[in-house]
Amino acid sequence: MENKHVVKVANLDKVRSILFKYGSATKAKLASESDISTVTVNGLVKELVEAGEFIGGELIHPKIGRPSVHYHFNYNFEHYMLISIQETAGKLHIVARVVNMRGDVKLRKGYPMEEVEVGVVVDAVKEILAEKIAITSIAISIPGKTIGSKIAVSWRNALNGWDLETEIGSRFGIPVYVENDANLATIGYCKAVKIPETDYVVGIYYLPMSMPGASLFHNNRLFRGQDGLAGEARYLPQLIGRECASSFDESVQNLLEIIGIYNSLLAPHTFVIHMAGLSQAELAARISEDRILQEQPNKARFFCADSFDEDVMAGLQWLAMSDVAYLTLK
């Protein structure tokens, strides 16, 4: 009996995964794509329609053969709250969205952070929940890193000691996920442009005239290292103890040196660069002129991303849906 239940759950997830991908399909299409018998698919689809996950659509009349119903994935079956704590002109503020499973934005809110206190974030969540949209999970990006559930390294150390998972999750009874914004930007870009999950990806976030950070992403997972310190590029030998770069050109030169180190040590398929003021064309030109990168045997692809904030939001969607099992099916 237990084995039958396990098989049924696996089959349900296969069918969910296929319809999530295509948006709409007939039972015959679902059976063909999943390698599940049509009889079994009939029962699975019936159950998913009754649960509200699938929506029965229009009747299709082919030129030859019997008519069939098109079923649609109900992307409004779940909604997620995405909260990005961002810095602009030396001040923090909150950008919040409520999205469905496809990423369609149902609600947008913005909140200043005149006082950098955890209560400001809690109040923002409370106000959004008052809109009466059922929220499955909450994903929060921070300009910092966590050790365990507490923020340990952050923007001007102002968020240090915050435990957003406990403060918000326990209070409202909703799962809360917290992640570094630069990590999420790398992931969001990968998802947006459909970089293969099998690629080894190095993401580099570098505000000119500041210190850089790096992200390591592969098979839909971040490599964090001990205490989440993997990718702390500011501690590379050539940067540790040094002042921030004093010009854009110096920052770009630092970036090329960082790329050379990761390209040699990790040999990634792909680099994703978030650096304000650096274009794809200029990045390509500088790489082609760099002697070390040209001599290294690993020839990676390089992408210069346009919007850090939008990529963070795309990464937050990934984070909020990280427990949706059927989205990880191959």
N, C-alpha and C positions, 0 to 999 in steps of 0.2 A: 504493500500500500504506500509506504514511504517513497519507494522508487518511482511509483506512478506520479506522486505529487511533485517530486523533483523534476521529472521529465515535463510535466505540464507547466511548471513555473518557467523552465527553460524555453519551452515552445512559445509561451505567452511573451516572453522577453524578445524572442526572435521576431515575432510578428509585430510587436511594438516598435522594435528597432527599424524594421523595413518601412513601416508606414510613417514613422517619424522622419525618415530620410526622404521619402518621396512625397509626403504630404497627402497623397490620395492614391488609391489602387483598388483593383477588384480582388475578390477572394482568389481567383485563379492566379493573379500576379503574386499575391502573398504566398500562395502555395508553391509556386515555381521558384521564387526567390529564397524561400526558407527551407526547401526540400522537406516540407511537411505535407502529408496527404491532404487532399481537398476536404475530405470528410472531417478530419481533425481541425483544419483551419476554420471550417464552418462553425464548429462549436466554440473555438477560441474567439472568433470575431463576434459571435453572439454575446459572449461574456463581456468582452471589452466595450461593446456598444451599450450594454446594460449598465456598466460601471461608469459610462460617460467619457471614457478615454478615446473611443472612436465615435464618429458620427456617420450614420447611414446617409448617403447622398443620392444623386440622381441615377435613374435607370438608363443604362447605355444600350442602344439597339444597334448591334453590328450588322453589316450587310449579309453576313453568313453566320448562322449559329443563334443560340439563345441569348436573350438580353441578360445583362448583369448589372449589379449595383456597384457604383463607385463608393468606397468608404474613405472618409477623411480623418486625419489625425486631429484631435481636439487640442490644439496648442494652448488653449485657455484652461486646460485641466488643472494646471498648477501655475502659480505666480511666485515671483521671487523679488525680494527687496535688495537692491544694490546700492551700497553707500560708499562713496569715495571721499576720503579726507584729503583735500588738495591744498597746495600752497600757491598763492598768487600775490606778487608784490610784497613778499615778506610776511603775509598773514595766512592763517589756515581758514578754510571754509569747507562746508559739506555739500556735495552734489549727490542727490538721491534719485533713484528711479525705481519704479515697479514695472517688471517686464513679465511677459508670458514665456512659455517654453521655446518659442521661436525667436524671442528677443524683441518682440513688438513692445514698444513703450506704452504703458497704460497710465502712468503718472510720473510727473517730474517735480522735484522740489529742490530748493537751495536754501542753505542756512549759513549765516555768518558764525564765526567762532570768535567773538570778541574776547571771551574768556576760554582758554584752552583747558576745558574740563570734561571728564567723561560724561557728566550729566547732560551736556549739550547734545551728545550723540544719542543718549537714552531718550531725551525729550523729542528729538527728531524722529526716532523710531516710533515712539508713542503717537505722535501726530499723524504719521503715515498709516499706522494701524487703525486709527480712527476713521479712515476712509472706507473701512469695511470691505476691503479686498482681502480674501483669504491668502495668507502668505505661507508658503511651504518652508522656505529657509531664507536666511539673511546672510549676505556676503559683504564683507567690509574690507576695503583697501586702506592701508596705512602707510605713511611715509616713515617706515621703520621696520623692525623685525621683532618677532616674538621668540621667547624661550619658554617652552611649555605653553600655557595659555596667556602669559603675561608679556606685555610689550617691554622689551629690555633695551632696545636701541631705537631712537626715533628722532624726528625733526627737532633740533635744539633741545633734545631730551625732554620735551614738554609732555610727551605721551607715556613716558617711562612709568611702569608699574600698573598701567591700565590692564584690566582683565575684561575685555569686551564680551568674550564668550560667556562668562559667568554673569556679568552685569546685565546683559541684554537677554541671553538665552534663558537664564533662570527666572528672570522677571516676567518674561512674556511667553515662556514655554515653546519657543521656536528655535530650531537649530541655528547656530551662528558660526560662520567660518571667517577667519581673519587671515589676511595675507599681505605681504609686502607689495607695494604698488608697482615697483619695477619688475618683479617676477610676473605679476599679472599682465603687465603691458606686453612682455615677451609672449606669454601664452595667448593673450587676446589677438595679437598680430598673427601668430601661427594659425589660430582658428579662423580668422577673417580671410586670410589668403589661402587657406587649406594646404599648409605645409604638411607633408606626410608625417604621421605620428611616429613612424620608424626613424625619422631623421634625428640625429643628435644636433641639438640647437643650443647655441650660445647667444644669449641676449645681453647687450651692453647698454646701460642707461647712463648717459653722461651729459649733465648740464655744463656747458662751457664755463670755464673758470671756477669749477667746483670739483668734487671728488667723484669718481665713477663707481658704478656697481655692476655686477654681472649676474646672469641667471643661467642655469643649466637645466634643460628640458628635454625629455626623451620618453617615448611610449606613454604619453599623457601624464607624466609624472615629473615633478621637480626633484632635482638632486640637491639636498639641503646641507649635507655634511654635519659635523658635530655642532650642536647648539644652533643649527641653521646658519652657520657662518660661511658655507660654500658660496663663492662668488663675490666675496668682499674684496673687490679689486683695489680698493684704496690701500690695502695692506700688501700689495705686490712690492717686491724689493725696491723697484725704481721710484715708487711713490710714497712709501711709508716714511713718515717724518718730514716730508716735503710740504711746502706751501702749495695751495691750489695754483693751477696754471694762470698766468697773468694776461693771456690773450687767447683768442679763438684758435689761431694757428698752432699755438703751443698745445692747446687741448686736443686738436686733431692729431698732432704728432704723438701725444700720449695715447690716444685711441689706437693708432696704428701699432704702437708697441704692445699694447694690451692684446690686440687681435693676434699679433705674432706669437705671443706666449700661449694663448688658448688654442691657436691653430696647431702649434707644435705639440702641446701636451694632450689635447683631447681629439684632434683631427675631426672636428664636427662637419656635418654636411652643410650646415646653414648658420650664418650669423644674422641676427636681427639687431639693428642699431637704432636707438632713440637718442638723437642729439640735435637739439634745436639749432637751426641755421645751417645744417649740413644736408646737402641734396644728394640724391642717388647718383647723379652724374659726377659730382665732385668726389664722392666716396669712391666711385669706380676709378676715377682718374688718379686719385691719391694711392689706391691699392696697386694700380698698374705701374706706378712710379716707385713703389717701395721695394728696395732690393731684397730685403729679408723675405717678404711675403712671396715674391716671385721665385725665390730659390726653394721655398718650402714645398715638399711634394704634395701635401694635402691642398686640394683646390676646392675651397668651399664656395657656396653661393652667398652673396651679401645683399641684404635688404635694408634700405634706409627708410624707416617708418615715418609717416607724416604726422600722426596725432597720438601723442602719449596718452592723453586723457581718454580718448575714444577706445584705444587699445586696452586701457585699464578696465573700462566698462565691459568690453568683450571678455576680458579675463575674469571679471567678477561673475559674469553669466556662467562661465565654465565652472567656477568655484561653487556657485550656488547649486549647480546641477551635478556636482561631483558624486553624489550618492545615487543618482539615477542609473541603476545597474545596466539597463539595456543600451545605454548610449556608448558603452565601452565594448560592445560586441563587435568582433571583426567579421 
